[in-house]
Amino acid sequence: MLMKEKINSKRARELNQEPMAVAESFSRRHFEAMDLLEVIRPDISPRATGHIPEQLEAIEKLLEHGLAYESNGSVYFEITKDPKYGELSNRKVEEMKRVPG
């Protein structure tokens, strides 16, 4: 199953709706809740769902360059290829668990 087919697919089946309709519903409810809290809306609110082809292309490039790997239908970053990985969180790569691929 492609990534775009997985997005909200379980919930969409439960509601008998298209996945993007479910995503839009969640987004609308989020903004309605923020309005009730009087949170100022952002000037722009980009949505990942509007850029699925670009995401798939980026994932393919990561896989092609050995910077990611697939395991059980999911794609993971190959953190050992990034010498700075873990700096921000102050974690050592050697101490992190790797998902076998």
C-alpha positions as CSV (number, residue, x, y, z in Angstrom):
1,M,0.0,0.0,0.0
2,L,1.4,3.4,-1.0
3,M,1.9,6.1,1.7
4,K,-0.8,8.3,0.3
5,E,-3.2,5.3,0.4
6,K,-2.4,4.7,4.1
7,I,-3.2,8.3,5.2
8,N,-6.2,8.1,7.3
9,S,-7.4,5.0,5.4
10,K,-8.5,3.1,8.4
11,R,-10.6,6.0,9.8
12,A,-11.9,6.8,6.3
13,R,-13.1,3.2,5.9
14,E,-14.8,3.4,9.3
15,L,-16.6,6.6,8.2
16,N,-17.1,5.5,4.6
17,Q,-15.3,8.6,3.4
18,E,-12.3,9.5,1.2
19,P,-9.0,9.8,3.2
20,M,-8.5,13.4,2.3
21,A,-12.0,14.3,3.4
22,V,-11.1,12.8,6.8
23,A,-7.9,14.8,6.9
24,E,-9.8,18.0,6.1
25,S,-12.3,17.3,8.8
26,F,-9.6,16.9,11.4
27,S,-8.0,20.1,10.2
28,R,-11.2,22.1,10.3
29,R,-12.0,20.8,13.8
30,H,-8.5,21.8,15.0
31,F,-9.0,25.4,13.7
32,E,-12.5,25.6,15.3
33,A,-11.0,24.6,18.6
34,M,-8.2,27.1,18.3
35,D,-10.8,29.8,17.5
36,L,-12.7,29.0,20.7
37,L,-9.5,29.5,22.6
38,E,-9.0,32.8,20.8
39,V,-5.7,31.6,19.3
40,I,-4.6,33.8,16.4
41,R,-4.6,31.9,13.2
42,P,-1.3,31.7,11.3
43,D,-0.9,33.6,8.0
44,I,-0.3,30.3,6.2
45,S,-1.0,26.7,7.2
46,P,0.7,24.4,4.7
47,R,-0.6,20.8,4.7
48,A,1.6,17.8,4.2
49,T,-1.4,16.1,2.4
50,G,-1.0,18.8,-0.4
51,H,2.6,17.6,-1.1
52,I,2.3,13.8,-1.2
53,P,4.1,13.4,-4.6
54,E,7.0,15.5,-3.3
55,Q,7.2,13.5,-0.1
56,L,7.3,10.2,-2.1
57,E,10.0,11.6,-4.4
58,A,12.1,12.6,-1.3
59,I,11.7,9.2,0.2
60,E,12.8,7.5,-3.0
61,K,15.9,9.7,-3.1
62,L,16.7,8.9,0.5
63,L,16.4,5.2,-0.3
64,E,18.4,5.4,-3.5
65,H,21.3,7.2,-1.7
66,G,21.3,4.7,1.2
67,L,20.1,7.4,3.7
68,A,17.0,5.4,4.6
69,Y,15.8,1.8,4.6
70,E,12.5,0.0,4.5
71,S,11.3,-2.4,7.2
72,N,7.9,-4.0,7.4
73,G,6.4,-1.6,4.9
74,S,7.7,1.6,6.7
75,V,10.7,3.7,5.8
76,Y,13.3,4.8,8.4
77,F,16.2,7.2,8.3
78,E,19.6,5.5,8.4
79,I,20.8,7.6,11.3
80,T,24.3,6.2,11.2
81,K,24.8,8.1,7.9
82,D,24.3,11.5,9.6
83,P,27.4,12.4,11.8
84,K,25.4,15.1,13.6
85,Y,22.3,12.9,14.3
86,G,21.5,13.1,18.0
87,E,23.3,16.4,18.7
88,L,20.2,18.4,19.3
89,S,18.7,15.9,21.7
90,N,22.1,15.2,23.2
91,R,21.8,11.5,22.5
92,K,24.5,9.1,21.2
93,V,23.7,7.1,18.0
94,E,25.3,4.0,19.5
95,E,22.7,4.0,22.4
96,M,19.7,4.2,20.1
97,K,17.8,1.1,19.0
98,R,17.9,0.3,15.3
99,V,14.9,-1.4,13.6
100,P,16.3,-4.3,11.6
101,G,15.9,-3.8,7.9
